[in-house]
Amino acid sequence: MPSLSPLALRRTDAQVDIVATFRALAARHEHVFWLDAGDAATEGWSVLGFGDPDTQGPDAADPGRVRLDVAAPADCDDEPPFRGGWVGWLDYESGAVRVGAPSAASEGGPAWLRVQQALAVDHGTGAVWVLGAEDALDRMLGSAPLPSSTASATAPVARQASARHEPGEYAALIEQCRDVIRAGTAYQLCLTTRFEVVGANDPIETYLRLRAATPAHHGGFVRIGARALLSASPETFLRTAGGRVRTRPIKGTRPRGIDAASDAALAAELRASAKERAENVMIVDLMRNDLSRVCVPGTIRVDGLWEVESYPAVHQLVSTVSGTVVGGLTVQGLWDAAFPAGSMTGAPKLSAMTVLHRLEGGSPRGVYSGCFGYVGVDGSMDLAMVIRSILIDGERAVVGAGGGITWGSEPDAEVAEVATKARAPLAALGAELPEAWRR
């Protein structure tokens, strides 16, 4: 059994070009990660490094020893929030099995790296920390000169994606969701679809294009063997520090405007929308319920409700829920209570997942609708939702997209929202939406 001790930590005077450093890291190591605070970030941390695949992962590798109630309060000091542990992802199907919902066949399941060496960059201060052996930086990068950090923000459009559903089919499924809601079986359903691009892709350059076009505070790249997850996710799923757990569900989306006036109008429309507010608060209530299963009674708080956050491609309606975890809580205990995330299922969770399995034709979501990030040996955790993301597996790339359906949903608007969400990841692949979705 590997040691659960944190990695050795030391601050270095090295000046780091993160893009060039990651290119060098990825050229030298097969299994690599980059937990990315975003292009031109001025706050937060980026952590990049390499590790060994761990088929057990943090929830099963050593059950009971990684306790979340004793996590160091990483926000209270200037050292990296990650001190060693695992980086990787959970797929949606493993979550369905976890909660007893019907599940499609797995497309590879969860995937984790046990981190061996890492570099952490504080974007607020510029400080650089090395995690691992004394020669960790040399071992990560080798003696070769760093490559250029210049990356093209766009790729020539050379391909057209295929779609799991035509827009009309997706609109018909929305109406079926509304029938289910009318019958009282569920009151919110996160209906999803998928776009696929066939052909060779360079995961590194694709990710650099994605982060340049749609930077996000929880972006990331994880390559484990032949599979690479590339994400520009803006949504925090679960974050633990100092015995507290926080989740920030996103429900409600508008595209950015073509000028300042239209952009402000779209943000105001999102903020005032009764449908979007209802959709958001339904998931807030679901997350409050999930966290109440593993938090001290009376400590659950809604720290923010219906806050509009703006990103390069979209405005989002975001809320924040937090609580103090019970004594002895483990990674597995938290995931049993909260995964899959309510923002990607609907409510009530088990009922919604059962309906969605039928409506989506028993097709897999895969990594999309799952989560990715790190779990520290010290009980720290920071996981993002896998949305606005690409999974590259050999010569095949998939992009999931969807939206929360309520009784007040309008099919045309929901179809347009799916296209808005999928457009940037597909563009990073050098692909267009299918023609019918472009209309």
Long-range contacts (C-beta under 8 A, 24 or more apart in sequence): 1-61, 1-62, 2-61, 2-114, 4-62, 4-65, 4-66, 4-377, 5-84, 5-377, 6-83, 6-84, 6-376, 6-377, 6-378, 7-83, 7-84, 7-115, 7-117, 7-118, 7-131, 7-132, 8-131, 8-132, 8-133, 8-134, 8-136, 9-79, 9-80, 9-83, 9-129, 9-130, 9-131, 10-129, 10-130, 10-134, 11-127, 11-128, 11-129, 11-130, 12-128, 12-129, 12-130, 12-137, 13-128, 14-128, 14-137, 15-128, 16-119, 16-121, 16-128, 17-146, 17-149, 18-46, 18-48, 18-121, 18-149, 19-149, 19-151, 19-208, 20-146, 20-147, 20-148, 20-149, 21-48, 21-119, 21-141, 21-146, 22-48, 22-204, 22-221, 23-146, 23-147, 23-149, 23-204, 24-141, 24-142, 24-144, 24-146, 24-147, 25-49, 25-50, 25-140, 25-141, 26-204, 26-223, 27-144, 27-147, 28-140, 28-141, 28-142, 28-144, 29-140, 30-223, 30-225, 31-113, 31-223, 31-224, 31-225, 32-221, 32-222, 32-223, 33-87, 33-88, 33-113, 33-115, 33-220, 33-221, 33-222, 33-223, 34-207, 34-220, 34-221, 34-222, 35-82, 35-87, 35-220, 35-373, 35-374, 35-382, 36-211, 36-219, 36-220, 36-221, 37-123, 37-217, 37-219, 38-211, 38-215, 38-216, 38-217, 38-219, 39-211, 39-212, 39-215, 40-215, 41-123, 41-215, 41-217, 42-123, 42-124, 43-123, 43-124, 44-123, 44-124, 44-217, 45-80, 45-81, 45-82, 45-120, 45-121, 45-122, 45-123, 46-120, 46-121, 46-123, 47-80, 47-82, 47-87, 47-118, 47-119, 47-120, 47-121, 47-374, 48-118, 48-119, 49-87, 49-115, 49-116, 49-117, 49-118, 49-119, 49-131, 49-132, 49-140, 50-113, 50-115, 50-116, 50-117, 50-118, 50-140, 51-86, 51-87, 51-113, 51-114, 51-115, 51-116, 51-117, 52-113, 52-114, 52-116, 53-111, 53-112, 53-113, 53-114, 53-224, 53-225, 54-86, 54-88, 54-112, 54-113, 54-114, 55-112, 56-112, 57-86, 57-88, 57-110, 57-112, 58-85, 58-86, 58-112, 58-331, 58-375, 59-330, 59-331, 59-332, 59-335, 59-375, 60-332, 61-86, 61-114, 63-330, 63-332, 64-330, 66-330, 66-331, 66-375, 66-376, 66-377, 66-379, 67-328, 67-329, 67-330, 67-379, 68-240, 68-243, 68-245, 68-325, 68-329, 68-330, 68-331, 68-333, 68-334, 68-379, 68-381, 69-243, 69-325, 69-326, 69-327, 69-328, 69-329, 69-379, 70-243, 70-378, 70-379, 71-240, 71-241, 71-242, 71-243, 71-376, 71-378, 71-379, 71-380, 71-381, 72-241, 72-242, 72-378, 72-379, 72-380, 73-241, 73-242, 74-241, 74-242, 74-380, 75-241, 75-242, 76-242, 78-122, 78-125, 78-127, 79-129, 80-120, 80-122, 80-129, 80-131, 81-241, 81-376, 81-380, 81-382, 82-118, 82-120, 82-131, 82-374, 82-376, 82-380, 82-382, 83-131, 83-376, 83-377, 83-378, 83-380, 84-115, 84-118, 84-131, 84-376, 84-377, 84-378, 85-114, 85-115, 85-374, 85-375, 85-376, 85-377, 85-378, 85-380, 86-112, 86-113, 86-114, 86-115, 86-374, 86-375, 87-112, 87-113, 87-115, 87-222, 87-373, 87-374, 88-112, 88-113, 88-222, 88-224, 88-372, 89-222, 89-229, 89-367, 89-370, 89-371, 89-372, 89-386, 90-335, 90-339, 90-370, 90-371, 90-372, 90-383, 91-365, 91-366, 91-367, 91-370, 92-340, 92-344, 92-364, 92-365, 92-366, 92-367, 92-368, 92-369, 92-370, 93-364, 93-365, 93-366, 94-370, 95-339, 95-340, 95-369, 95-370, 96-340, 96-353, 96-357, 98-335, 98-336, 98-339, 98-340, 99-339, 99-340, 99-349, 99-350, 99-353, 100-350, 101-350, 101-353, 101-354, 101-357, 102-353, 102-354, 102-357, 102-358, 102-362, 103-357, 104-357, 104-362, 104-363, 104-364, 104-365, 105-364, 106-364, 107-364, 107-366, 107-367, 108-227, 108-366, 108-393, 111-222, 111-224, 111-227, 112-224, 113-222, 113-224, 115-374, 151-205, 151-208, 151-209, 151-212, 152-205, 152-208, 152-209, 153-209, 153-212, 153-213, 154-209, 154-213, 154-427, 155-205, 155-206, 155-209, 155-427, 155-428, 155-429, 155-430, 156-430, 157-427, 157-430, 157-431, 157-432, 158-430, 158-431, 159-197, 159-198, 159-199, 159-429, 159-430, 159-431, 159-432, 160-431, 160-432, 160-433, 160-434, 160-435, 161-195, 161-196, 161-197, 161-399, 161-422, 161-426, 161-429, 161-431, 161-432, 161-433, 161-434, 162-195, 162-196, 162-197, 162-198, 162-434, 163-193, 163-194, 163-195, 163-196, 163-433, 163-434, 163-436, 163-437, 164-193, 164-194, 164-195, 164-196, 164-363, 165-193, 166-436, 167-415, 167-436, 167-437, 167-439, 168-436, 170-411, 170-414, 170-415, 170-418, 171-411, 171-412, 171-414, 171-415, 173-359, 173-360, 174-405, 174-409, 174-411, 174-414, 174-415, 175-411, 176-359, 177-355, 177-359, 177-405, 177-409, 178-405, 178-407, 178-409, 180-355, 181-405, 181-406, 181-407, 182-407, 185-351, 185-355, 186-346, 186-347, 186-348, 186-351, 186-352, 186-355, 187-282, 187-346, 187-347, 187-348, 187-406, 187-407, 188-279, 188-282, 188-283, 188-346, 188-347, 188-352, 188-404, 188-405, 188-406, 189-346, 189-352, 189-355, 189-356, 189-359, 189-404, 189-405, 190-343, 190-344, 190-345, 190-346, 190-352, 190-356, 190-369, 190-402, 190-403, 190-404, 190-405, 191-356, 191-359, 191-360, 191-402, 191-403, 191-405, 191-414, 192-344, 192-356, 192-360, 192-365, 192-368, 192-369, 192-400, 192-401, 192-402, 193-360, 193-400, 193-401, 193-402, 193-418, 194-363, 194-365, 194-368, 194-398, 194-399, 194-400, 194-401, 195-398, 195-399, 195-400, 195-401, 195-422, 195-426, 195-433, 195-434, 196-396, 196-397, 196-398, 196-399, 197-396, 197-397, 197-398, 197-399, 197-426, 197-429, 197-431, 198-395, 198-396, 198-397, 199-395, 200-395, 201-392, 201-395, 201-397, 201-429, 203-228, 203-230, 203-392, 206-230, 206-390, 206-392, 206-397, 206-428, 206-429, 207-428, 209-427, 209-428, 210-390, 210-424, 210-425, 210-428, 213-312, 213-313, 213-424, 213-427, 213-428, 214-311, 214-312, 214-313, 214-388, 214-424, 215-311, 215-312, 216-311, 216-388, 218-373, 218-382, 218-384, 220-372, 220-373, 220-384, 222-372, 226-393, 226-394, 227-391, 227-392, 227-393, 228-391, 228-392, 228-393, 229-367, 229-372, 229-386, 229-389, 229-390, 229-391, 230-389, 230-390, 230-391, 230-392, 230-425, 230-428, 231-372, 231-384, 231-386, 231-387, 231-388, 231-389, 231-390, 232-388, 232-389, 232-424, 232-425, 233-372, 233-384, 233-385, 233-386, 233-387, 233-388, 233-389, 234-309, 234-311, 234-316, 234-387, 234-388, 235-316, 235-318, 235-343, 235-384, 235-385, 235-387, 236-382, 236-383, 236-384, 236-385, 237-338, 237-339, 237-341, 237-371, 237-373, 237-383, 237-384, 237-385, 238-334, 238-338, 238-339, 238-371, 238-381, 238-382, 238-383, 239-381, 239-382, 239-383, 240-325, 240-334, 240-379, 240-380, 240-381, 240-382, 241-380, 243-324, 243-325, 244-322, 244-323, 244-324, 244-325, 245-291, 245-294, 245-295, 245-322, 245-323, 245-324, 245-325, 245-334, 246-303, 246-320, 246-321, 246-322, 247-287, 247-291, 247-320, 247-321, 247-322, 247-338, 247-341, 248-304, 248-318, 248-319, 248-320, 248-321, 249-280, 249-283, 249-284, 249-287, 249-318, 249-319, 249-321, 249-341, 249-342, 249-343, 250-316, 250-317, 250-318, 250-343, 250-385, 250-387, 251-276, 251-279, 251-280, 251-282, 251-283, 251-317, 251-319, 251-343, 251-404, 252-276, 252-277, 252-279, 252-280, 252-316, 252-317, 253-314, 253-315, 253-316, 253-317, 253-403, 253-417, 253-420, 253-421, 254-314, 254-315, 255-313, 255-314, 255-315, 255-420, 256-310, 256-311, 256-312, 256-313, 256-314, 256-315, 266-315, 267-308, 267-310, 267-315, 270-308, 270-315, 270-316, 270-317, 271-306, 271-308, 271-317, 274-408, 275-406, 275-408, 275-409, 276-317, 277-306, 277-317, 278-406, 278-408, 279-404, 279-406, 280-305, 280-306, 280-317, 280-319, 281-305, 281-306, 281-319, 282-347, 282-406, 283-319, 283-342, 283-343, 283-347, 283-404, 284-319, 284-321, 285-347, 286-342, 286-347, 286-348, 286-349, 287-321, 287-338, 287-341, 287-342, 287-343, 288-321, 290-337, 290-338, 290-342, 290-349, 291-321, 291-322, 291-323, 291-337, 291-338, 292-323, 293-337, 294-323, 294-325, 294-326, 294-329, 294-333, 294-334, 294-337, 294-338, 295-323, 295-324, 295-325, 295-326, 296-323, 296-324, 296-325, 296-326, 299-323, 299-324, 313-420, 313-423, 313-424, 314-420, 314-421, 331-375, 331-381, 334-381, 339-371, 340-369, 340-370, 341-369, 341-371, 341-385, 343-385, 343-404, 344-369, 344-385, 344-387, 344-402, 345-369, 346-404, 346-405, 365-400, 366-391, 366-398, 366-400, 367-391, 368-398, 368-399, 368-400, 369-400, 369-402, 387-421, 388-421, 388-424, 388-425, 389-425, 390-425, 390-428, 390-429, 397-429, 399-425, 399-426, 399-429
